[in-house]
């Protein structure tokens, strides 16, 4: 499945395996020029999923850099940023 073009229902099904709990719905928050953002809603949890489609014209690992930066901040006690999972 290509998450860059997947429906919200397909996103919810795929996201359940990523977050470790059953995602009941994936609500599109916005579609940017280089990503898609969904609010994931579960029975007692919620999260945000950000999808970066591959772009041949821009080979940077945007997801990897964002995840690394958020992980670095979390390791150093910064709590005013999203916690990467």
TIVO-2410 file (N, C-alpha, C; in nm, 3 decimals):
# residues 85
REC num residu      c1      c2      c3 atome chaine
REC   1      X   0.084  -0.118   0.000     N      A
REC   1      X   0.000   0.000   0.000    CA      A
REC   1      X   0.089   0.124   0.000     C      A
REC   2      X   0.047   0.224  -0.075     N      A
REC   2      X   0.118   0.351  -0.080    CA      A
REC   2      X   0.048   0.448   0.015     C      A
REC   3      X   0.108   0.476   0.129     N      A
REC   3      X   0.043   0.564   0.227    CA      A
REC   3      X   0.026   0.706   0.177     C      A
REC   4      X   0.107   0.746   0.078     N      A
REC   4      X   0.096   0.881   0.025    CA      A
REC   4      X  -0.037   0.903  -0.045     C      A
REC   5      X  -0.100   0.795  -0.093     N      A
REC   5      X  -0.228   0.807  -0.164    CA      A
REC   5      X  -0.339   0.727  -0.099     C      A
REC   6      X  -0.313   0.666   0.016     N      A
REC   6      X  -0.411   0.580   0.082    CA      A
REC   6      X  -0.529   0.659   0.136     C      A
REC   7      X  -0.643   0.592   0.146     N      A
REC   7      X  -0.763   0.652   0.204    CA      A
REC   7      X  -0.749   0.658   0.356     C      A
REC   8      X  -0.830   0.741   0.423     N      A
REC   8      X  -0.825   0.744   0.570    CA      A
REC   8      X  -0.850   0.607   0.634     C      A
REC   9      X  -0.936   0.526   0.573     N      A
REC   9      X  -0.961   0.391   0.627    CA      A
REC   9      X  -0.836   0.303   0.616     C      A
REC  10      X  -0.766   0.313   0.505     N      A
REC  10      X  -0.642   0.237   0.487    CA      A
REC  10      X  -0.535   0.288   0.581     C      A
REC  11      X  -0.530   0.419   0.602     N      A
REC  11      X  -0.435   0.478   0.696    CA      A
REC  11      X  -0.461   0.425   0.837     C      A
REC  12      X  -0.588   0.421   0.878     N      A
REC  12      X  -0.623   0.372   1.013    CA      A
REC  12      X  -0.579   0.228   1.031     C      A
REC  13      X  -0.602   0.145   0.931     N      A
REC  13      X  -0.563   0.003   0.940    CA      A
REC  13      X  -0.412  -0.011   0.951     C      A
REC  14      X  -0.338   0.061   0.869     N      A
REC  14      X  -0.192   0.053   0.872    CA      A
REC  14      X  -0.136   0.113   1.001     C      A
REC  15      X  -0.195   0.220   1.049     N      A
REC  15      X  -0.146   0.288   1.169    CA      A
REC  15      X  -0.162   0.205   1.294     C      A
REC  16      X  -0.262   0.119   1.299     N      A
REC  16      X  -0.281   0.034   1.418    CA      A
REC  16      X  -0.156  -0.046   1.449     C      A
REC  17      X  -0.091  -0.098   1.347     N      A
REC  17      X   0.032  -0.173   1.368    CA      A
REC  17      X   0.148  -0.085   1.410     C      A
REC  18      X   0.145   0.041   1.372     N      A
REC  18      X   0.255   0.132   1.407    CA      A
REC  18      X   0.247   0.180   1.550     C      A
REC  19      X   0.126   0.213   1.596     N      A
REC  19      X   0.113   0.272   1.730    CA      A
REC  19      X   0.091   0.169   1.840     C      A
REC  20      X   0.053   0.046   1.803     N      A
REC  20      X   0.035  -0.060   1.903    CA      A
REC  20      X  -0.101  -0.062   1.969     C      A
REC  21      X  -0.198   0.008   1.915     N      A
REC  21      X  -0.335   0.003   1.963    CA      A
REC  21      X  -0.428   0.018   1.843     C      A
REC  22      X  -0.553  -0.021   1.860     N      A
REC  22      X  -0.648  -0.019   1.748    CA      A
REC  22      X  -0.689   0.124   1.716     C      A
REC  23      X  -0.659   0.167   1.595     N      A
REC  23      X  -0.698   0.299   1.548    CA      A
REC  23      X  -0.838   0.288   1.490     C      A
REC  24      X  -0.933   0.361   1.550     N      A
REC  24      X  -1.072   0.357   1.504    CA      A
REC  24      X  -1.095   0.446   1.383     C      A
REC  25      X  -1.022   0.558   1.378     N      A
REC  25      X  -1.035   0.647   1.262    CA      A
REC  25      X  -0.907   0.728   1.245     C      A
REC  26      X  -0.884   0.765   1.119     N      A
REC  26      X  -0.773   0.853   1.082    CA      A
REC  26      X  -0.835   0.974   1.015     C      A
REC  27      X  -0.830   1.086   1.083     N      A
REC  27      X  -0.895   1.208   1.036    CA      A
REC  27      X  -0.791   1.299   0.972     C      A
REC  28      X  -0.807   1.329   0.843     N      A
REC  28      X  -0.710   1.419   0.779    CA      A
REC  28      X  -0.709   1.555   0.849     C      A
REC  29      X  -0.591   1.602   0.884     N      A
REC  29      X  -0.576   1.732   0.949    CA      A
REC  29      X  -0.541   1.836   0.844     C      A
REC  30      X  -0.444   1.804   0.762     N      A
REC  30      X  -0.409   1.893   0.652    CA      A
REC  30      X  -0.322   1.816   0.554     C      A
REC  31      X  -0.318   1.867   0.435     N      A
REC  31      X  -0.229   1.811   0.334    CA      A
REC  31      X  -0.135   1.922   0.291     C      A
REC  32      X  -0.009   1.906   0.324     N      A
REC  32      X   0.089   2.007   0.288    CA      A
REC  32      X   0.149   1.978   0.152     C      A
REC  33      X   0.242   2.060   0.115     N      A
REC  33      X   0.308   2.042  -0.014    CA      A
REC  33      X   0.395   1.916  -0.014     C      A
REC  34      X   0.445   1.877   0.104     N      A
REC  34      X   0.535   1.762   0.108    CA      A
REC  34      X   0.496   1.657   0.212     C      A
REC  35      X   0.376   1.664   0.268     N      A
REC  35      X   0.336   1.563   0.366    CA      A
REC  35      X   0.184   1.559   0.381     C      A
REC  36      X   0.138   1.454   0.450     N      A
REC  36      X  -0.003   1.441   0.489    CA      A
REC  36      X  -0.004   1.420   0.639     C      A
REC  37      X  -0.102   1.479   0.709     N      A
REC  37      X  -0.111   1.468   0.853    CA      A
REC  37      X  -0.250   1.417   0.890     C      A
REC  38      X  -0.255   1.316   0.980     N      A
REC  38      X  -0.380   1.258   1.025    CA      A
REC  38      X  -0.385   1.255   1.177     C      A
REC  39      X  -0.502   1.280   1.233     N      A
REC  39      X  -0.525   1.255   1.376    CA      A
REC  39      X  -0.575   1.112   1.386     C      A
REC  40      X  -0.505   1.031   1.465     N      A
REC  40      X  -0.543   0.892   1.486    CA      A
REC  40      X  -0.623   0.884   1.615     C      A
REC  41      X  -0.741   0.827   1.607     N      A
REC  41      X  -0.829   0.819   1.723    CA      A
REC  41      X  -0.852   0.672   1.758     C      A
REC  42      X  -0.828   0.639   1.885     N      A
REC  42      X  -0.854   0.504   1.935    CA      A
REC  42      X  -0.954   0.510   2.049     C      A
REC  43      X  -0.978   0.397   2.112     N      A
REC  43      X  -1.073   0.390   2.223    CA      A
REC  43      X  -1.033   0.482   2.338     C      A
REC  44      X  -0.905   0.479   2.376     N      A
REC  44      X  -0.859   0.560   2.488    CA      A
REC  44      X  -0.732   0.638   2.456     C      A
REC  45      X  -0.695   0.640   2.330     N      A
REC  45      X  -0.570   0.707   2.291    CA      A
REC  45      X  -0.590   0.787   2.163     C      A
REC  46      X  -0.500   0.880   2.144     N      A
REC  46      X  -0.496   0.950   2.016    CA      A
REC  46      X  -0.351   0.986   1.986     C      A
REC  47      X  -0.324   1.006   1.858     N      A
REC  47      X  -0.189   1.039   1.814    CA      A
REC  47      X  -0.200   1.112   1.681     C      A
REC  48      X  -0.089   1.159   1.634     N      A
REC  48      X  -0.082   1.223   1.503    CA      A
REC  48      X   0.013   1.141   1.417     C      A
REC  49      X  -0.027   1.119   1.294     N      A
REC  49      X   0.056   1.047   1.198    CA      A
REC  49      X   0.092   1.142   1.085     C      A
REC  50      X   0.220   1.152   1.056     N      A
REC  50      X   0.266   1.238   0.949    CA      A
REC  50      X   0.330   1.150   0.843     C      A
REC  51      X   0.286   1.165   0.719     N      A
REC  51      X   0.335   1.083   0.609    CA      A
REC  51      X   0.410   1.172   0.511     C      A
REC  52      X   0.533   1.134   0.483     N      A
REC  52      X   0.614   1.205   0.385    CA      A
REC  52      X   0.627   1.118   0.261     C      A
REC  53      X   0.563   1.153   0.151     N      A
REC  53      X   0.580   1.074   0.029    CA      A
REC  53      X   0.720   1.093  -0.028     C      A
REC  54      X   0.768   0.992  -0.097     N      A
REC  54      X   0.898   1.001  -0.163    CA      A
REC  54      X   0.890   1.099  -0.279     C      A
REC  55      X   0.989   1.185  -0.286     N      A
REC  55      X   0.995   1.282  -0.396    CA      A
REC  55      X   1.131   1.269  -0.463     C      A
REC  56      X   1.129   1.233  -0.590     N      A
REC  56      X   1.255   1.217  -0.663    CA      A
REC  56      X   1.336   1.346  -0.668     C      A
REC  57      X   1.267   1.460  -0.677     N      A
REC  57      X   1.337   1.588  -0.686    CA      A
REC  57      X   1.399   1.630  -0.553     C      A
REC  58      X   1.355   1.567  -0.443     N      A
REC  58      X   1.405   1.601  -0.309    CA      A
REC  58      X   1.437   1.472  -0.234     C      A
REC  59      X   1.560   1.423  -0.244     N      A
REC  59      X   1.594   1.294  -0.185    CA      A
REC  59      X   1.621   1.297  -0.034     C      A
REC  60      X   1.603   1.411   0.032     N      A
REC  60      X   1.630   1.419   0.177    CA      A
REC  60      X   1.538   1.324   0.253     C      A
REC  61      X   1.586   1.273   0.365     N      A
REC  61      X   1.507   1.189   0.455    CA      A
REC  61      X   1.437   1.279   0.556     C      A
REC  62      X   1.329   1.343   0.513     N      A
REC  62      X   1.260   1.439   0.600    CA      A
REC  62      X   1.204   1.372   0.724     C      A
REC  63      X   1.143   1.254   0.708     N      A
REC  63      X   1.087   1.183   0.823    CA      A
REC  63      X   1.198   1.145   0.921     C      A
REC  64      X   1.307   1.092   0.870     N      A
REC  64      X   1.418   1.052   0.957    CA      A
REC  64      X   1.475   1.169   1.035     C      A
REC  65      X   1.490   1.283   0.970     N      A
REC  65      X   1.544   1.402   1.038    CA      A
REC  65      X   1.447   1.453   1.145     C      A
REC  66      X   1.318   1.455   1.113     N      A
REC  66      X   1.220   1.502   1.211    CA      A
REC  66      X   1.215   1.407   1.331     C      A
REC  67      X   1.214   1.275   1.304     N      A
REC  67      X   1.210   1.176   1.412    CA      A
REC  67      X   1.334   1.188   1.500     C      A
REC  68      X   1.451   1.203   1.437     N      A
REC  68      X   1.576   1.216   1.513    CA      A
REC  68      X   1.575   1.342   1.599     C      A
REC  69      X   1.527   1.452   1.546     N      A
REC  69      X   1.524   1.577   1.622    CA      A
REC  69      X   1.428   1.565   1.741     C      A
REC  70      X   1.309   1.509   1.720     N      A
REC  70      X   1.214   1.493   1.830    CA      A
REC  70      X   1.266   1.395   1.934     C      A
REC  71      X   1.334   1.289   1.891     N      A
REC  71      X   1.393   1.192   1.985    CA      A
REC  71      X   1.502   1.259   2.067     C      A
REC  72      X   1.585   1.339   2.004     N      A
REC  72      X   1.692   1.412   2.074    CA      A
REC  72      X   1.632   1.502   2.182     C      A
REC  73      X   1.528   1.578   2.146     N      A
REC  73      X   1.465   1.668   2.243    CA      A
REC  73      X   1.403   1.590   2.358     C      A
REC  74      X   1.338   1.478   2.329     N      A
REC  74      X   1.277   1.396   2.434    CA      A
REC  74      X   1.384   1.342   2.529     C      A
REC  75      X   1.496   1.296   2.474     N      A
REC  75      X   1.606   1.243   2.558    CA      A
REC  75      X   1.664   1.350   2.649     C      A
REC  76      X   1.652   1.475   2.610     N      A
REC  76      X   1.709   1.584   2.690    CA      A
REC  76      X   1.604   1.659   2.771     C      A
REC  77      X   1.487   1.594   2.790     N      A
REC  77      X   1.387   1.646   2.882    CA      A
REC  77      X   1.296   1.754   2.828     C      A
REC  78      X   1.301   1.782   2.700     N      A
REC  78      X   1.209   1.883   2.643    CA      A
REC  78      X   1.075   1.815   2.623     C      A
REC  79      X   0.974   1.865   2.692     N      A
REC  79      X   0.841   1.801   2.685    CA      A
REC  79      X   0.739   1.882   2.605     C      A
REC  80      X   0.776   1.998   2.558     N      A
REC  80      X   0.683   2.085   2.486    CA      A
REC  80      X   0.685   2.057   2.335     C      A
REC  81      X   0.723   1.935   2.297     N      A
REC  81      X   0.725   1.894   2.157    CA      A
REC  81      X   0.657   1.757   2.147     C      A
REC  82      X   0.613   1.719   2.028     N      A
REC  82      X   0.552   1.586   2.013    CA      A
REC  82      X   0.652   1.475   2.051     C      A
REC  83      X   0.600   1.370   2.110     N      A
REC  83      X   0.682   1.252   2.146    CA      A
REC  83      X   0.678   1.155   2.030     C      A
REC  84      X   0.791   1.126   1.968     N      A
REC  84      X   0.789   1.034   1.854    CA      A
REC  84      X   0.766   0.889   1.898     C      A
REC  85      X   0.684   0.819   1.821     N      A
REC  85      X   0.661   0.676   1.850    CA      A
REC  85      X   0.682   0.595   1.723     C      A
***
